[in-house]
C-alpha cells in the first residue's frame, strides 16, 4: 500500500516540476513602447472633415491611441496577441460588413496589468474606417486617419 502512494507522490512532483519549467520558459510579456517621432505619429481627426496638418488628435482619443494607430499603420509588431484579430461586430453597433472586414487593436490603459476595455477597430485592408471604444464595444466613436503620406492643405 505504501508503494502506490509513493509512486503517486513522485508522479505528482514530476508533473508539477515539468509544469513549472514550462512556465519559466514562456517569454515574458513585452513591455512595448514604440518610439514615435513627429514624422511617424499619425495625424487623426474627426470624420469626415479634413483638418490642416499638425492638428491634435480628437479630444475623445486618449494619448495612448497615437501609439496604437502608428502600430496599425506600420503593420506591427503588436504587444498583445489578440491585436489584429477579426472583430465580429456581433452586437451590430458598426455598419454591417462581411466577416473579416473589421480588426481590433488594444489601446493600453496605464496602470492596468491586463488589456482593459479600450480598443481601436478598423475596417478594410488597408483600413479606411476607424472606430474607438473605451467601454469594450458598448459604444463606438468614428474618426479619420490620413493614409500614410496623405497631406492636408
JOFEN-V966710 format. One record per residue. N is the residue number from 1. RES is the residue in one letter. SS is DSSP state (~ for helix, > for strand, _ for the rest). OMEGA is omega in radians with two decimals (none if undefined). Layout:
n=N res=RES ss=SS omega=OMEGA
n=N res=RES ss=SS omega=OMEGA
//
This chain:
n=1 res=X ss=_ omega=-3.11
n=2 res=X ss=~ omega=-3.12
n=3 res=X ss=~ omega=3.10
n=4 res=X ss=~ omega=3.11
n=5 res=X ss=~ omega=3.11
n=6 res=X ss=~ omega=3.11
n=7 res=X ss=~ omega=3.11
n=8 res=X ss=~ omega=3.14
n=9 res=X ss=~ omega=-3.14
n=10 res=X ss=~ omega=3.12
n=11 res=X ss=~ omega=3.10
n=12 res=X ss=~ omega=-3.13
n=13 res=X ss=~ omega=3.11
n=14 res=X ss=~ omega=3.13
n=15 res=X ss=~ omega=3.13
n=16 res=X ss=~ omega=3.11
n=17 res=X ss=~ omega=3.10
n=18 res=X ss=~ omega=3.10
n=19 res=X ss=~ omega=3.13
n=20 res=X ss=~ omega=3.10
n=21 res=X ss=~ omega=3.12
n=22 res=X ss=~ omega=3.12
n=23 res=X ss=~ omega=3.13
n=24 res=X ss=~ omega=-3.12
n=25 res=X ss=~ omega=3.14
n=26 res=X ss=_ omega=3.14
n=27 res=X ss=_ omega=3.14
n=28 res=X ss=_ omega=3.05
n=29 res=X ss=_ omega=-3.09
n=30 res=X ss=_ omega=3.01
n=31 res=X ss=_ omega=-2.93
n=32 res=X ss=_ omega=3.04
n=33 res=X ss=_ omega=-3.07
n=34 res=X ss=_ omega=3.08
n=35 res=X ss=_ omega=-3.14
n=36 res=X ss=_ omega=3.01
n=37 res=X ss=_ omega=-3.05
n=38 res=X ss=_ omega=-3.13
n=39 res=X ss=_ omega=-3.08
n=40 res=X ss=_ omega=-3.09
n=41 res=X ss=_ omega=-3.13
n=42 res=X ss=_ omega=3.02
n=43 res=X ss=_ omega=-3.08
n=44 res=X ss=> omega=3.11
n=45 res=X ss=> omega=3.11
n=46 res=X ss=_ omega=3.07
n=47 res=X ss=_ omega=-0.03
n=48 res=X ss=_ omega=-3.06
n=49 res=X ss=_ omega=3.08
n=50 res=X ss=_ omega=-3.13
n=51 res=X ss=_ omega=3.10
n=52 res=X ss=_ omega=3.10
n=53 res=X ss=_ omega=3.13
n=54 res=X ss=_ omega=3.09
n=55 res=X ss=_ omega=3.14
n=56 res=X ss=_ omega=3.02
n=57 res=X ss=_ omega=3.04
n=58 res=X ss=_ omega=-3.05
n=59 res=X ss=_ omega=-3.10
n=60 res=X ss=_ omega=3.11
n=61 res=X ss=_ omega=3.08
n=62 res=X ss=_ omega=-3.13
n=63 res=X ss=_ omega=-3.09
n=64 res=X ss=_ omega=3.13
n=65 res=X ss=~ omega=3.12
n=66 res=X ss=~ omega=3.12
n=67 res=X ss=~ omega=-3.12
n=68 res=X ss=~ omega=3.13
n=69 res=X ss=~ omega=3.12
n=70 res=X ss=~ omega=3.11
n=71 res=X ss=~ omega=3.13
n=72 res=X ss=~ omega=-3.11
n=73 res=X ss=~ omega=3.11
n=74 res=X ss=~ omega=-3.10
n=75 res=X ss=_ omega=3.09
n=76 res=X ss=_ omega=0.09
n=77 res=X ss=_ omega=-3.07
n=78 res=X ss=_ omega=-3.09
n=79 res=X ss=_ omega=-3.12
n=80 res=X ss=_ omega=-3.07
n=81 res=X ss=_ omega=-3.14
n=82 res=X ss=_ omega=-3.09
n=83 res=X ss=_ omega=-3.11
n=84 res=X ss=_ omega=-3.14
n=85 res=X ss=> omega=-3.10
n=86 res=X ss=> omega=3.01
n=87 res=X ss=_ omega=-2.99
n=88 res=X ss=_ omega=-3.13
n=89 res=X ss=_ omega=-3.09
n=90 res=X ss=_ omega=-3.12
n=91 res=X ss=_ omega=3.11
n=92 res=X ss=_ omega=3.09
n=93 res=X ss=_ omega=3.05
n=94 res=X ss=_ omega=3.12
n=95 res=X ss=_ omega=-3.14
n=96 res=X ss=_ omega=3.07
n=97 res=X ss=_ omega=3.11
n=98 res=X ss=_ omega=3.11
n=99 res=X ss=_ omega=-3.13
n=100 res=X ss=_ omega=-3.14
n=101 res=X ss=_ omega=-3.09
n=102 res=X ss=> omega=3.06
n=103 res=X ss=> omega=-3.13
n=104 res=X ss=> omega=-3.11
n=105 res=X ss=> omega=-3.13
n=106 res=X ss=> omega=2.92
n=107 res=X ss=_ omega=-3.06
n=108 res=X ss=_ omega=3.06
n=109 res=X ss=_ omega=-3.12
n=110 res=X ss=_ omega=3.09
n=111 res=X ss=_ omega=3.12
n=112 res=X ss=_ omega=3.10
n=113 res=X ss=_ omega=3.11
n=114 res=X ss=_ omega=-3.04
n=115 res=X ss=_ omega=-3.12
n=116 res=X ss=_ omega=-3.01
n=117 res=X ss=_ omega=-3.02
n=118 res=X ss=_ omega=-3.12
n=119 res=X ss=> omega=2.87
n=120 res=X ss=> omega=3.07
n=121 res=X ss=> omega=3.12
n=122 res=X ss=> omega=3.07
n=123 res=X ss=> omega=3.13
n=124 res=X ss=_ omega=3.13
n=125 res=X ss=_ omega=0.08
n=126 res=X ss=_ omega=-3.06
n=127 res=X ss=_ omega=3.02
n=128 res=X ss=_ omega=3.05
n=129 res=X ss=> omega=-3.10
n=130 res=X ss=> omega=3.13
n=131 res=X ss=> omega=3.09
n=132 res=X ss=> omega=3.02
n=133 res=X ss=> omega=3.05
n=134 res=X ss=_ omega=-3.12
n=135 res=X ss=_ omega=3.06
n=136 res=X ss=_ omega=3.01
n=137 res=X ss=_ omega=3.07
n=138 res=X ss=_ omega=3.12
n=139 res=X ss=_ omega=-3.13
n=140 res=X ss=_ omega=2.99
n=141 res=X ss=> omega=-3.13
n=142 res=X ss=> omega=3.01
n=143 res=X ss=> omega=-3.09
n=144 res=X ss=> omega=3.03
n=145 res=X ss=> omega=3.11
n=146 res=X ss=_ omega=3.06
n=147 res=X ss=_ omega=3.11
n=148 res=X ss=_ omega=3.11
n=149 res=X ss=_ omega=3.14
n=150 res=X ss=_ omega=-3.13
n=151 res=X ss=_ omega=3.05
n=152 res=X ss=_ omega=3.13
n=153 res=X ss=_ omega=none
//
